[in-house]
Amino acid sequence: MQRGSDRMSARRDDEMKHELNSLLRAGHPTRAEEWHDPEPAAEDDPRPGVGPAVQPGTSGGYEAMRFELARQLARTPFPAKRSALLHTLHERNAPDRVIEQVESLQPDRTYRTVEDVASEISEGGQSY
């Protein structure tokens, strides 16, 4: 029977699950000392993981477009031509606006990185 982790024995895995069970099911801090608990986020803290960091005073269009391209083309083997990029985007059910931007690229050019794709799209005058 494959347990997924070979670092610990099956008995130790079961012990660790039992130790964490009450913590996971409680829904509130389970520590006796308050200073052990992590501090909650402040009201003005940015939400983590929602997209690229955009500098104040900029539109953020290029950064948002590059971020979305990088997210959709993750682990795509580069260098790649437009047809290979479109094939990957269709396989991953990318948003239509991303597919439309990649469709506007030159079909015969080879792109080395996502940055090349993003700069080509931005030079074409498209905005995100």
C-alpha positions as CSV (number, residue, x, y, z in Angstrom):
1,M,0.0,0.0,0.0
2,Q,1.5,3.4,-1.1
3,R,1.2,6.0,1.6
4,G,2.7,8.9,-0.3
5,S,5.5,9.6,2.3
6,D,8.4,7.4,3.0
7,R,10.0,9.7,5.6
8,M,7.9,8.4,8.4
9,S,6.4,5.0,9.3
10,A,2.7,4.3,8.8
11,R,2.2,4.4,12.6
12,R,3.9,7.8,12.9
13,D,1.7,9.1,10.0
14,D,-1.4,8.0,11.9
15,E,-0.2,9.6,15.1
16,M,0.5,12.9,13.4
17,K,-3.0,12.9,11.8
18,H,-4.5,12.3,15.2
19,E,-2.5,15.2,16.8
20,L,-3.6,17.6,14.1
21,N,-7.3,16.5,13.9
22,S,-8.5,18.7,16.8
23,L,-6.6,21.7,15.5
24,L,-8.0,21.3,12.0
25,R,-11.6,20.8,13.1
26,A,-11.7,23.5,15.8
27,G,-12.1,26.5,13.6
28,H,-10.5,28.8,16.2
29,P,-7.1,29.1,17.9
30,T,-6.4,26.1,20.2
31,R,-3.3,27.4,22.0
32,A,-3.4,28.3,25.7
33,E,-1.0,31.2,25.3
34,E,-2.3,34.0,23.2
35,W,1.2,35.0,22.0
36,H,1.5,31.7,20.1
37,D,-1.3,32.6,17.7
38,P,-0.5,34.4,14.5
39,E,-1.5,38.1,14.3
40,P,-4.6,38.7,12.1
41,A,-4.3,40.8,9.0
42,A,-4.9,44.5,9.3
43,E,-7.8,46.2,7.5
44,D,-5.4,48.0,5.1
45,D,-3.2,45.1,4.3
46,P,-3.2,44.0,0.6
47,R,-4.8,40.7,-0.2
48,P,-2.1,38.2,-1.0
49,G,-2.0,36.3,-4.3
50,V,-4.5,38.4,-6.3
51,G,-2.2,39.4,-9.1
52,P,0.8,41.5,-10.0
53,A,1.9,44.3,-7.8
54,V,1.2,47.5,-9.6
55,Q,3.1,50.7,-8.7
56,P,0.9,53.7,-7.6
57,G,0.4,56.1,-10.4
58,T,0.6,53.6,-13.3
59,S,-2.2,52.0,-15.2
60,G,-0.8,48.5,-14.6
61,G,-2.1,47.3,-18.0
62,Y,1.2,45.9,-19.2
63,E,2.0,44.2,-15.9
64,A,-1.5,42.7,-15.7
65,M,-1.2,41.4,-19.2
66,R,2.2,39.9,-18.6
67,F,1.1,38.3,-15.4
68,E,-1.9,36.7,-17.1
69,L,0.2,35.5,-20.0
70,A,2.7,34.0,-17.6
71,R,0.0,32.3,-15.6
72,Q,-1.6,30.8,-18.7
73,L,1.6,29.8,-20.4
74,A,3.3,28.3,-17.3
75,R,5.7,25.5,-18.1
76,T,5.3,26.1,-21.8
77,P,8.4,25.0,-23.7
78,F,10.0,28.1,-25.1
79,P,11.1,29.1,-27.8
80,A,7.7,28.8,-29.4
81,K,5.8,30.1,-32.4
82,R,2.3,31.7,-32.2
83,S,0.6,28.4,-33.2
84,A,2.2,26.5,-30.3
85,L,1.2,29.3,-27.9
86,L,-2.4,29.3,-29.1
87,H,-2.5,25.5,-28.9
88,T,-1.4,25.7,-25.2
89,L,-3.9,28.5,-24.4
90,H,-6.8,26.5,-25.9
91,E,-5.8,23.4,-24.0
92,R,-5.8,25.3,-20.8
93,N,-9.1,27.1,-21.5
94,A,-7.5,30.5,-21.3
95,P,-9.7,33.6,-21.2
96,D,-10.8,34.9,-24.6
97,R,-9.0,38.2,-24.2
98,V,-5.6,36.4,-23.8
99,I,-6.2,34.2,-26.8
100,E,-7.2,37.3,-28.9
101,Q,-4.0,39.0,-27.9
102,V,-1.8,36.1,-28.9
103,E,-3.7,35.7,-32.1
104,S,-2.5,39.2,-33.1
105,L,1.1,38.1,-32.9
106,Q,3.2,37.5,-36.1
107,P,2.8,33.8,-37.1
108,D,6.3,33.3,-38.4
109,R,8.2,34.8,-35.4
110,T,9.7,32.6,-32.7
111,Y,9.2,33.9,-29.1
112,R,11.9,33.0,-26.5
113,T,10.0,34.0,-23.3
114,V,6.7,35.2,-22.0
115,E,8.4,38.6,-21.8
116,D,8.9,38.6,-25.6
117,V,5.3,37.7,-26.1
118,A,4.1,40.5,-23.7
119,S,6.4,43.1,-25.3
120,E,5.2,42.2,-28.8
121,I,1.6,42.5,-27.8
122,S,2.2,45.9,-26.1
123,E,4.1,47.2,-29.1
124,G,1.1,46.3,-31.3
125,G,-0.9,48.9,-29.3
126,Q,-3.2,46.5,-27.5
127,S,-4.1,47.2,-24.0
128,Y,-5.3,44.8,-21.4
